[in-house]
């Protein structure tokens, strides 16, 4: 089953957080190499932190900030952590909304945002955040297009637990007088699709379009041999079925579940091939790198219908809002 927004929502830190004095009381020296600070006076185990996915490390940092600033109102990527809106890398900054602030300011890695356009505030698990419509409207103006598309797709996709329509999001965004990033946001509104079942599908769809291929049909169903098969992407001109495998789509942490999933996928793929559908498969990593996804589609028989959009493709390799950590 696809992951829901509620599955991705991080209402507590992925790792236990310890204050300096707590560790000293336990006889632990926080300054040892086994510990790392994620906020002044707040520590986590170094090895466990290094093993987290980038967006999980960011969630740890957000909750470390909340530990010492419990009344803060989170916005942008920080609010996305609480809402379960998908993020991909480790965001550099903690983002806080100041309803009564005079101007946007920064203190270290904390950005304090103000706006002449009031945001709706809600409380989730005791944490104050900007509402989902305000959060995704703001993200759609500042994230790279593929990541913004994944964020908006998630909150309008019933398969991912979304409960808004693009018209509702567009209407909320129309109240914002700040014109920064409005053209980008309009592109996202025009291309979002509530049929997307995972962030990997959203990013893949962006790469497919920017690479000049025909726009695929999402979640097309076929009935063959008495079985209904739903496909991620269907390219109508050539009958090719595209499948995006990877992050956020299935929980394969259980080896037996993984084996059963792979067995079912093999049977399903063979059935579609028998009934005249060439298959193209790729991973999330393939989509980000572009060329592997392109090759998969070319080899399956999908042809370009227009020239690639180089400027959009270039945005896949820019992450100015994210940390670059050595792995």
C-alpha positions as CSV (number, residue, x, y, z in Angstrom):
1,X,0.0,0.0,0.0
2,X,1.2,3.5,-0.7
3,X,2.5,5.5,2.3
4,X,0.0,8.1,3.7
5,X,0.7,11.6,4.8
6,X,0.0,10.4,8.3
7,X,2.6,7.6,7.9
8,X,5.2,10.2,7.0
9,X,4.2,12.8,9.6
10,X,6.9,13.0,12.2
11,X,5.2,14.1,15.4
12,X,8.2,13.2,17.6
13,X,11.9,13.0,17.0
14,X,13.1,9.9,15.1
15,X,15.9,9.6,17.8
16,X,15.8,10.3,21.5
17,X,16.9,13.8,22.4
18,X,19.0,14.5,25.5
19,X,19.8,17.7,27.2
20,X,23.4,18.3,28.3
21,X,22.5,18.1,32.0
22,X,20.5,14.9,31.5
23,X,23.5,13.1,30.0
24,X,25.8,14.3,32.8
25,X,23.3,13.0,35.4
26,X,23.5,9.6,33.7
27,X,27.3,9.7,33.9
28,X,27.7,10.3,30.2
29,X,30.1,12.9,28.7
30,X,28.2,14.6,25.9
31,X,31.5,15.9,24.5
32,X,32.6,12.3,23.6
33,X,32.7,11.2,20.0
34,X,29.7,8.9,20.6
35,X,27.4,12.0,20.9
36,X,26.7,14.9,18.6
37,X,24.8,18.1,19.3
38,X,21.8,18.9,17.0
39,X,21.0,22.2,18.8
40,X,22.7,24.1,21.5
41,X,22.5,21.9,24.6
42,X,20.6,19.1,22.8
43,X,22.4,15.9,21.8
44,X,21.7,12.6,20.0
45,X,23.8,9.4,19.5
46,X,26.3,10.1,16.7
47,X,26.1,6.7,15.0
48,X,22.3,6.5,15.0
49,X,22.1,10.1,13.6
50,X,24.5,9.3,10.8
51,X,22.4,6.3,9.7
52,X,19.2,8.3,9.3
53,X,17.9,9.3,5.9
54,X,18.4,13.0,5.2
55,X,14.8,14.0,5.8
56,X,14.9,12.1,9.1
57,X,18.0,14.0,10.2
58,X,16.0,17.2,9.5
59,X,13.1,15.9,11.6
60,X,15.5,15.4,14.5
61,X,16.8,18.9,14.2
62,X,13.2,20.3,14.0
63,X,12.2,18.5,17.2
64,X,15.4,19.5,18.9
65,X,14.5,23.1,18.2
66,X,11.0,22.5,19.5
67,X,12.4,21.1,22.7
68,X,13.8,24.5,23.6
69,X,11.2,26.6,21.7
70,X,7.9,24.7,22.3
71,X,5.7,27.8,21.4
72,X,7.2,28.3,18.0
73,X,4.9,28.2,14.9
74,X,6.6,26.1,12.2
75,X,6.3,26.9,8.5
76,X,7.7,25.8,5.1
77,X,9.8,22.6,5.4
78,X,9.6,22.6,9.2
79,X,5.8,22.4,9.0
80,X,6.1,19.8,6.3
81,X,7.8,17.5,8.8
82,X,4.7,17.6,11.1
83,X,2.2,17.4,8.3
84,X,3.9,14.5,6.6
85,X,4.4,16.4,3.3
86,X,7.3,14.6,1.6
87,X,10.8,16.1,1.7
88,X,13.8,14.6,0.0
89,X,17.0,16.0,1.4
90,X,18.0,17.5,4.7
91,X,16.8,21.1,4.8
92,X,19.4,23.6,6.0
93,X,17.2,25.8,8.1
94,X,14.5,25.6,10.7
95,X,11.6,27.8,9.5
96,X,9.5,29.7,12.0
97,X,6.5,31.9,11.3
98,X,6.1,35.2,13.3
99,X,2.6,36.5,12.7
100,X,3.5,39.9,14.3
101,X,7.1,40.2,13.0
102,X,8.1,43.2,11.0
103,X,10.6,41.5,8.7
104,X,12.2,38.1,8.0
105,X,15.3,37.6,10.1
106,X,17.8,34.8,10.7
107,X,19.6,33.5,13.8
108,X,22.1,30.8,12.9
109,X,20.1,28.1,11.1
110,X,16.7,29.4,12.2
111,X,14.8,31.6,9.8
112,X,12.0,33.7,11.3
113,X,9.4,34.6,8.6
114,X,6.8,37.3,8.6
115,X,4.3,38.2,5.9
116,X,1.7,40.8,5.1
117,X,-0.5,37.8,4.2
118,X,-1.8,36.1,7.4
119,X,-1.3,32.3,7.5
120,X,-3.8,29.9,9.1
121,X,-2.4,28.2,12.1
122,X,-3.3,24.8,13.5
123,X,-2.0,22.6,16.3
124,X,-0.9,19.0,15.5
125,X,0.2,16.8,18.4
126,X,0.8,20.0,20.4
127,X,3.0,21.6,17.7
128,X,1.8,24.8,16.1
129,X,2.2,24.9,12.3
130,X,0.9,26.7,9.3
131,X,-2.0,24.9,7.7
132,X,-1.5,22.4,4.9
133,X,-2.8,24.8,2.2
134,X,-0.5,27.6,3.4
135,X,2.4,25.2,3.8
136,X,2.2,23.7,0.3
137,X,1.5,27.1,-1.3
138,X,4.6,28.5,0.3
139,X,6.7,25.4,-0.6
140,X,5.5,25.5,-4.2
141,X,7.1,29.0,-4.5
142,X,10.5,28.1,-3.1
143,X,11.3,24.4,-3.8
144,X,12.7,23.1,-7.0
145,X,9.8,22.2,-9.4
146,X,9.9,18.4,-9.1
147,X,10.0,18.5,-5.3
148,X,7.2,21.1,-5.2
149,X,5.2,18.9,-7.5
150,X,5.6,15.9,-5.1
151,X,4.6,18.0,-2.2
152,X,1.4,19.3,-3.8
153,X,0.5,15.9,-5.4
154,X,0.7,14.3,-1.9
155,X,-1.9,16.7,-0.3
156,X,-4.4,16.2,-3.1
157,X,-3.9,12.5,-3.7
158,X,-6.5,10.4,-1.9
159,X,-4.1,7.4,-2.2
160,X,-1.6,9.3,-0.1
161,X,-4.2,10.5,2.4
162,X,-4.5,14.0,0.9
163,X,-7.8,15.8,1.5
164,X,-7.6,19.0,-0.6
165,X,-8.2,19.9,-4.2
166,X,-5.9,21.9,-6.4
167,X,-8.6,24.5,-6.7
168,X,-8.7,24.9,-2.9
169,X,-4.9,25.3,-2.8
170,X,-4.9,27.7,-5.7
171,X,-7.6,29.8,-4.0
172,X,-5.6,29.9,-0.8
173,X,-2.5,30.9,-2.6
174,X,-4.3,33.7,-4.5
175,X,-4.6,35.6,-1.2
176,X,-0.8,35.9,-0.9
177,X,0.5,39.3,-2.1
178,X,4.1,38.2,-2.1
179,X,4.9,37.6,-5.8
180,X,8.1,35.7,-5.3
181,X,8.0,32.3,-7.0
182,X,4.5,32.8,-8.3
183,X,5.3,31.6,-11.8
184,X,6.8,28.4,-10.4
185,X,3.8,27.9,-8.2
186,X,1.5,28.3,-11.3
187,X,3.5,25.6,-13.1
188,X,3.0,23.3,-10.2
189,X,-0.8,24.0,-10.0
190,X,-1.1,23.3,-13.7
191,X,0.8,19.9,-13.6
192,X,-0.2,18.5,-10.2
193,X,-2.2,15.2,-10.4
194,X,-4.1,13.6,-7.5
195,X,-3.7,10.2,-9.0
196,X,0.0,10.1,-8.1
197,X,0.5,7.4,-5.4
198,X,4.0,8.3,-4.3
199,X,6.6,11.0,-4.4
200,X,8.7,8.8,-6.7
201,X,5.8,8.9,-9.2
202,X,5.6,12.7,-9.0
203,X,9.3,13.2,-9.6
204,X,9.2,10.6,-12.4
205,X,6.3,12.4,-14.1
206,X,8.2,15.7,-14.1
207,X,11.3,14.1,-15.6
208,X,9.2,12.3,-18.3
209,X,7.6,15.6,-19.3
210,X,10.8,17.6,-19.2
211,X,12.6,14.9,-21.3
212,X,10.1,15.5,-24.1
213,X,8.1,12.3,-23.9
214,X,4.3,12.2,-24.2
215,X,2.3,12.8,-21.1
216,X,1.5,9.4,-19.6
217,X,-1.9,8.3,-18.2
218,X,-1.6,7.7,-14.5
219,X,-3.1,4.6,-12.8
220,X,-4.6,3.1,-15.9
221,X,-6.3,-0.2,-15.2
222,X,-6.2,-3.3,-17.5
223,X,-8.2,-6.5,-17.1
224,X,-6.4,-9.5,-18.5
225,X,-6.8,-13.2,-17.6
226,X,-9.5,-12.3,-15.1
227,X,-7.2,-10.0,-13.1
228,X,-7.3,-6.2,-12.7
229,X,-3.8,-4.6,-13.0
230,X,-3.3,-0.9,-12.2
231,X,-0.2,0.7,-13.7
232,X,1.8,3.7,-12.6
233,X,2.2,5.1,-16.1
234,X,0.7,4.2,-19.5
235,X,2.0,5.6,-22.8
236,X,-1.0,5.4,-25.0
237,X,0.7,5.9,-28.4
238,X,2.9,2.8,-28.0
239,X,1.1,0.7,-25.3
240,X,4.2,0.9,-23.0
241,X,3.6,0.5,-19.2
242,X,6.0,2.4,-16.9
243,X,6.6,1.5,-13.3
244,X,8.4,3.7,-10.8
245,X,9.9,1.6,-7.9
246,X,11.3,3.0,-4.7
247,X,11.0,5.3,-1.8
248,X,7.7,6.0,-0.3
249,X,5.7,3.4,-2.2
250,X,6.0,0.2,-0.3
251,X,7.3,-0.8,3.1
252,X,9.7,-3.6,2.3
253,X,11.4,-3.7,5.7
254,X,9.9,-7.2,6.3
255,X,11.9,-9.7,4.2
256,X,8.9,-12.0,3.8
257,X,6.7,-9.1,2.7
258,X,9.5,-8.0,0.3
259,X,9.7,-11.5,-1.2
260,X,6.0,-11.7,-1.7
261,X,5.8,-8.3,-3.2
262,X,8.5,-9.2,-5.7
263,X,6.8,-12.4,-6.6
264,X,3.5,-10.6,-7.3
265,X,5.2,-8.0,-9.3
266,X,6.9,-10.6,-11.5
267,X,3.6,-12.3,-12.2
268,X,1.9,-9.0,-12.9
269,X,4.7,-7.9,-15.3
270,X,4.6,-11.2,-17.2
271,X,0.8,-10.9,-17.5
272,X,1.1,-7.4,-19.0
273,X,3.8,-8.4,-21.4
274,X,1.8,-11.4,-22.6
275,X,-1.0,-9.0,-23.4
276,X,1.1,-6.7,-25.6
277,X,2.5,-4.1,-23.1
278,X,6.3,-3.6,-23.2
279,X,7.5,-2.6,-19.7
280,X,9.8,0.1,-18.5
281,X,11.0,0.1,-14.9
282,X,13.1,2.6,-13.0
283,X,13.9,3.7,-9.5
284,X,13.8,7.0,-7.7
285,X,17.5,7.3,-8.2
286,X,17.1,6.7,-11.9
287,X,14.6,9.6,-12.1
288,X,16.9,12.0,-10.3
289,X,19.8,11.1,-12.7
290,X,17.4,11.4,-15.7
291,X,19.5,9.3,-18.2
292,X,18.6,5.9,-16.7
293,X,14.9,6.7,-16.8
294,X,15.2,8.0,-20.4
295,X,17.0,4.8,-21.5
296,X,14.3,2.6,-19.8
297,X,11.6,4.4,-21.8
298,X,13.6,4.4,-25.1
299,X,14.3,0.7,-24.8
300,X,10.6,-0.1,-24.2
301,X,9.6,1.9,-27.3
302,X,8.5,5.3,-26.0
303,X,9.5,8.1,-28.3
304,X,10.0,11.8,-27.7
305,X,7.3,14.1,-29.0
306,X,9.2,17.4,-28.3
307,X,12.6,18.7,-27.4
308,X,13.8,18.3,-23.8
309,X,13.3,21.2,-21.4
310,X,16.9,21.7,-20.4
311,X,16.2,24.5,-17.9
312,X,13.7,22.4,-16.0
313,X,16.0,19.3,-16.0
314,X,18.8,21.4,-14.6
315,X,16.7,22.1,-11.5
316,X,16.9,18.4,-10.5
317,X,20.6,19.0,-9.6
318,X,20.1,22.1,-7.6
319,X,19.4,21.9,-3.9
320,X,20.2,25.3,-2.4
321,X,17.9,24.8,0.5
322,X,19.5,21.5,1.6
323,X,22.5,20.4,3.5
324,X,25.3,18.6,1.7
325,X,26.7,16.1,4.1
326,X,29.5,13.6,3.3
327,X,28.3,10.0,3.5
